[in-house]
Amino acid sequence: MTCGIECIDKWLTKAFYRLGLVVAKHPGYFLMVPVFLTAICITGFQRVKFEIDPEYLFSPEHGPGKTERAIVESHFKMNYSSLFNPTRITRPGRFGRVIVIPKQGDTMLSVEIWKELRILDDIIRNTSITWGPENTAYKYDDICARWIDQCFPNDILNLDYVMNDVVNGSLKLTFPIMFNPVTWDAHTFPVYFGGTEIDEDGLITRVPALQLVYFLTADTKAQDERGSVWEEAFLDAVGKAEDSGRFRYISTARFGSRTLDIELENNTRTVVPYFSSAFILMAVFSVVTCMMTDWVRSKPLLGLMGNVSAAMATIAAFGFAVYIGIPFIGINFVSPFLMCSIGIDDTFVMLAAWRRTPVTMDVPERLARTLSDAAVSITITSVTDIVSFCIGKFSPFPAIQIFCLYSGFAVCFIFVWHLTFFSACMAIAGYAEHNNRHSITCVKVKPVSMSDKESWLYRVFCTGGVNPKDPGNPRDNPDNAIMVWCRDSLGWALNQWYVKIMVLLVFAGYLAGALYGTTTIQEGLQRRKLSKADSYSIEFYDRDDFYFREFPYRIQVIIAGELDYWDVDVQNQIENLTKTFENSSFISSPLYTESWVRSFVNYVNRNQEELNVTIDTRETFLQTLNDLWLFKPNPFSLDVKFNDDGTKIVASRFMIQAVNISDGNMEKDMVRELRKIAHDSPLNVSVFHPYFVFFDQFELVRPTSIQSMVVGGATMMLISFLFIPNVLCSLWVAFSIVSIELGVVGYMALWDVNLDTISMVNLIMCIGFSVDFTAHICYAYMSSEATRPAERVRESLYALGLPIIQGAVSTVLGVSALILAGSYIFMVFFKMIFLVIVFGALHGMILLPVLLSLFGPGACCGGGRSSRKARHPSTAALDDCSKSSAQQLHHGGYNNNGGAGRGPYCIPHPSLLQPDFGEADRRYRGGKPYAANPRPDKDMGLGTSEESSESSSSRSQRRRLREAAEDEAQRRKYLDGWRKATGHSMPMTAARPAGYGPPAANDTAATGYGQPRHSDGYYNGGRPAGYHRDERPYRNDGRYH
């Protein structure tokens, strides 16, 4: 099975190798074609269709709320023009709403306040618009929703007739309903008053808030469009009146049905101005991190072109998505920030692979090897990101589906653009490097080793490259300080027992905090978080949530199907159902229930003698119902649906009142309990409120998130195993994904982030992001041939410490501009990406090395102490690896089949001696190079090493062994350079040095290279005993000379 899986690696390596050859030979085509395709795709933006409907975007596509609404509208469709009743609406429609609180005092019950309420009402009713082909003028009374022939009345304003009496105490307001003694209006106070305080006798003592509502007709599309225009005029008029200081005693907060749409659009567009600053920041970071002190090998312009490539690919992907008809949504503006980060990561990967290739090799071959070495790395990164977005495509929320489609296309395009456009840029830069030209000015310069006589300015800003006569000169091949720090400082620290204990304790605290955070998480996307922090709607949302949560929702209960309503048993069933709802803790007392069955039956039973009717047969029941109860001015006439000939009732409904619903969790529990009651009833019952469509996200977001994370984690582990065929490595990757995702979920709750559609799309993305660091570090540790866990830790950190730091910083920088947008949506993206990157980097740099050293390979038997005293941990690497190398060399561990039959590969480092390869030695004498002793390869991971290697799997390693014959001349020059640098004059001949051979059985001082070590600390062939893998001698204290 592993052999079959490795075919993926083999195929990728060969395909990318051939692509590199073609690109390097014809870079112009690969530059022009992506630019041309980008230009074509940009034209797609002319057809862009913005989708801003919050209901469509943030509610489940096939949620039960939409099904319930379809049932209601099939029987009781609202007529806004003549039979409008606000408690029976099925859609929000068009409306304007104002919440008023007093500027002075704590109650609205004053004569001055009611006078200003009348002024406010006049301003709203006189708000005029011109609309239609004839520019007809419309005021509120012309387009209002009507009951019979009257606009919906804000009858609470008629209290001004009796307000003097209310203030002086001669008239008491009774809660919840009171008849006005002057106008005879039935004032239903819970509809208008918010935060009402009442005494023990049910009398109102204080009214801290009041609301006015203005509904518009919206039966047709034209009426709906006209209503949206009036809404904007309404919002402007109320806003100007409030901002101008016209009101002395009242403070207003306004809201319209389009407020959510408008504010969501304005909210998401706030990030657009930061595109340029983010791009500049990322470009500067790329340029700086791609620079070196060697001005020929330095690649600052390639860092910039990596950003350009990612930007072009993202624009092209978005244009393509628009072309195929995918609507554009506001949260898509986040994607360019993420895509630039992904593009820069691929840039680092490819540049690191380029730096690993021999500088004397021709450009086509170097680029071919670069792409073949980077194949697994950039492919696994792209595939995991694409798979994460594909998982999001199957989310029930359209906002997540659309975002994942755009982002998934962008990742695909970046992958292709980097393999073509950016590779062509690398080829051009490679030709300049091949000619030893300055990476910025393209002027030929001298290497450091040949510029001693030049000025210091020249040596600092113009030197670079290698001396063709001495390419291995260490002066022209400086080491990387950060990589050395990761190995010798961080790696040394993590191998100390007390540091390991501290890391495990911190990890336990991390898990405890994450688990605690999961218990406090809130679900659902709150309305106020769709608006900017300085939006006028925020004040309205705060007042609505603070004052009007006691009686928030008027819920419809629909009974579908033909029933014998005249049957007493059926009446009892309906009554029992009504009482069951009323007994719920989320539903108020029967006083607030509107049930036509209950009221009609009770009315007939109470007035049996006066009415002299019976309702125990179908004919008498329907006749009495139509004559006495369902006349048009009675709202109950909207609650009974007859068949076409009026002989049967096919559907009916009654109203119940929700009470004291304070947050999203209570809304979720309320909907769940009411639907359970409806489901358990023997009748065909449905419950509905227009906001249930939004509440469905509360019910689905948690299971959908868990399902996405589980499927994503399993998929990521499978992908990791396909590209890195090591079961243990895949298990550690899975462990890391679970740990990181748990941390993100827990700490996002503690960071004031709800579990909603916005955070859910981030959790899906985080699955892909969490693989990068952990998969690389696990593979590096598993691939190390060191026998002691301490050395495995140091080697993996040396290879991957710098790339992990670069990747983490670049991603955080890429999304840092989102902070400036002042939007909850973008702040959630920043917070969660920041969490996953920080946790992923810490897992890769700190936690996993410790856990692998304790529980990974060699933890039980490879942790023996060295017999050498006072030895720095880094000095032990030479002995272990050299011994393993010698044993493999003598026993045929590296053979002509690319290392088949060997164990975990040991990286053979340059030696001043040539070992005996036995039969392989004799086979290749006569001018042929040694295939079994290739140029040293420092790569320990998936190809993200800045200086040592790019991603390379076992198949890539074997291919490089076969190709090592081509590098023999370079190897000889390299070793000769080290010989000159260290002052040893031993000639490098093909003959086997005298005294070289397997260690004697009684030679306890023999080294891994088969040579006895003399008392002076040097090997018999002239190689210093203290040499490390980077071929620099150590002092006695373990530091470099």
Stockholm file with secondary structure:
# STOCKHOLM 1.0

chainA/1-1041         MTCGIECIDKWLTKAFYRLGLVVAKHPGYFLMVPVFLTAICITGFQRVKFEIDPEYLFSPEHGPGKTERAIVESHFKMNYSSLFNPTRITRPGRFGRVIVIPKQGDTMLSVEIWKELRILDDIIRNTSITWGPENTAYKYDDICARWIDQCFPNDILNLDYVMNDVVNGSLKLTFPIMFNPVTWDAHTFPVYFGGTEIDEDGLITRVPALQLVYFLTADTKAQDERGSVWEEAFLDAVGKAEDSGRFRYISTARFGSRTLDIELENNTRTVVPYFSSAFILMAVFSVVTCMMTDWVRSKPLLGLMGNVSAAMATIAAFGFAVYIGIPFIGINFVSPFLMCSIGIDDTFVMLAAWRRTPVTMDVPERLARTLSDAAVSITITSVTDIVSFCIGKFSPFPAIQIFCLYSGFAVCFIFVWHLTFFSACMAIAGYAEHNNRHSITCVKVKPVSMSDKESWLYRVFCTGGVNPKDPGNPRDNPDNAIMVWCRDSLGWALNQWYVKIMVLLVFAGYLAGALYGTTTIQEGLQRRKLSKADSYSIEFYDRDDFYFREFPYRIQVIIAGELDYWDVDVQNQIENLTKTFENSSFISSPLYTESWVRSFVNYVNRNQEELNVTIDTRETFLQTLNDLWLFKPNPFSLDVKFNDDGTKIVASRFMIQAVNISDGNMEKDMVRELRKIAHDSPLNVSVFHPYFVFFDQFELVRPTSIQSMVVGGATMMLISFLFIPNVLCSLWVAFSIVSIELGVVGYMALWDVNLDTISMVNLIMCIGFSVDFTAHICYAYMSSEATRPAERVRESLYALGLPIIQGAVSTVLGVSALILAGSYIFMVFFKMIFLVIVFGALHGMILLPVLLSLFGPGACCGGGRSSRKARHPSTAALDDCSKSSAQQLHHGGYNNNGGAGRGPYCIPHPSLLQPDFGEADRRYRGGKPYAANPRPDKDMGLGTSEESSESSSSRSQRRRLREAAEDEAQRRKYLDGWRKATGHSMPMTAARPAGYGPPAANDTAATGYGQPRHSDGYYNGGRPAGYHRDERPYRNDGRYH
#=GR chainA/1-1041 SS CHHHHHHHHHHHHHHHHHHHHHHHHCHHHHHHHHHHHHHHHHGGGGGCCBCCCHHHHHSCTTCHHHHHHHHHHHHCCCBTTTBCCGGGCSSCCEEEEEEEEESSSSCSCSHHHHHHHHHHHHHHHTCCEEETTTTEEECHHHHBCEETTEECCCGGGGGGGTHHHHHHTSSCCBSSEEECTTTCCEEEHHHHEESCEECTTSBEEECCEEEEEEEECCSSHHHHHHHHHHHHHHHHHHHHHHHTTCCSSEEEEEEETTHHHHHHHHHHHTTGGGHHHHHHHHHHHHHHHTCCSSTTTCCHHHHHHHHHHHHHHHHHHHHHHHHTTCCBCGGGGGHHHHHHHHHHHHHHHHHHHHHHSCTTSCHHHHHHHHHHHHHHHHHHHHHHHHHHHHHHHTSSCHHHHHHHHHHHHHHHHHHHHIIIIIHHHHHHHHHHHHTTBCTTTCCBCCCGGGCTTSCHHHHHHTCCSCBTTBTTCGGGSCCCHHHHHIIIIIHHHHTSHHHHHHHHHHHHHHHHHHHHHHHSCCBSCCGGGGSCTTCHHHHHHHHHHHHSCSSCCEEEEEEESCCCTTSHHHHHHHHHHHHHHHTSTTBCCGGGCEEHHHHHHHHHHHTHHHHCCCCSSHHHHHHHHHHHTCCTTSGGGGSEEECTTSSSEEEEEEEEEBCCCCSHHHHHHHHHHHHHHHHHSSSCEEEECTTHHHHHHHHHHHHHHHHHHHHHHHHHHHHHHHHSCCHHHHHHHHHHHHHHHHHHHHHHHHTTCCBSHHHHHHHHHHHHHHHHHHHHHHHHHHHCCCSSHHHHHHHHHHHHHHHHHHHHHHHHHHHHGGGGGCCHHHHHHHHHHHHHHHHHHHIIIIIHHHHHHHHSTTTTTSCCCCSSTTCCGGGHHHHHHHHHHHHHHHTTSSCTTTSTTCSSCCCCCCCSSCCCCTHHHHHTTTTCCCTTSCSCCCCCSEEECSSSCEECCHHHHHHHHHHGGGGHHHHHHHHHHHHHHHTCCCCCCSSCCTTCSSCCTTCTTBCTTSCBBCTTSBBTTSCBTTBCTTSCBBCTTSCBC
#=GC SS_cons          CHHHHHHHHHHHHHHHHHHHHHHHHCHHHHHHHHHHHHHHHHGGGGGCCBCCCHHHHHSCTTCHHHHHHHHHHHHCCCBTTTBCCGGGCSSCCEEEEEEEEESSSSCSCSHHHHHHHHHHHHHHHTCCEEETTTTEEECHHHHBCEETTEECCCGGGGGGGTHHHHHHTSSCCBSSEEECTTTCCEEEHHHHEESCEECTTSBEEECCEEEEEEEECCSSHHHHHHHHHHHHHHHHHHHHHHHTTCCSSEEEEEEETTHHHHHHHHHHHTTGGGHHHHHHHHHHHHHHHTCCSSTTTCCHHHHHHHHHHHHHHHHHHHHHHHHTTCCBCGGGGGHHHHHHHHHHHHHHHHHHHHHHSCTTSCHHHHHHHHHHHHHHHHHHHHHHHHHHHHHHHTSSCHHHHHHHHHHHHHHHHHHHHIIIIIHHHHHHHHHHHHTTBCTTTCCBCCCGGGCTTSCHHHHHHTCCSCBTTBTTCGGGSCCCHHHHHIIIIIHHHHTSHHHHHHHHHHHHHHHHHHHHHHHSCCBSCCGGGGSCTTCHHHHHHHHHHHHSCSSCCEEEEEEESCCCTTSHHHHHHHHHHHHHHHTSTTBCCGGGCEEHHHHHHHHHHHTHHHHCCCCSSHHHHHHHHHHHTCCTTSGGGGSEEECTTSSSEEEEEEEEEBCCCCSHHHHHHHHHHHHHHHHHSSSCEEEECTTHHHHHHHHHHHHHHHHHHHHHHHHHHHHHHHHSCCHHHHHHHHHHHHHHHHHHHHHHHHTTCCBSHHHHHHHHHHHHHHHHHHHHHHHHHHHCCCSSHHHHHHHHHHHHHHHHHHHHHHHHHHHHGGGGGCCHHHHHHHHHHHHHHHHHHHIIIIIHHHHHHHHSTTTTTSCCCCSSTTCCGGGHHHHHHHHHHHHHHHTTSSCTTTSTTCSSCCCCCCCSSCCCCTHHHHHTTTTCCCTTSCSCCCCCSEEECSSSCEECCHHHHHHHHHHGGGGHHHHHHHHHHHHHHHTCCCCCCSSCCTTCSSCCTTCTTBCTTSCBBCTTSBBTTSCBTTBCTTSCBBCTTSCBC
//
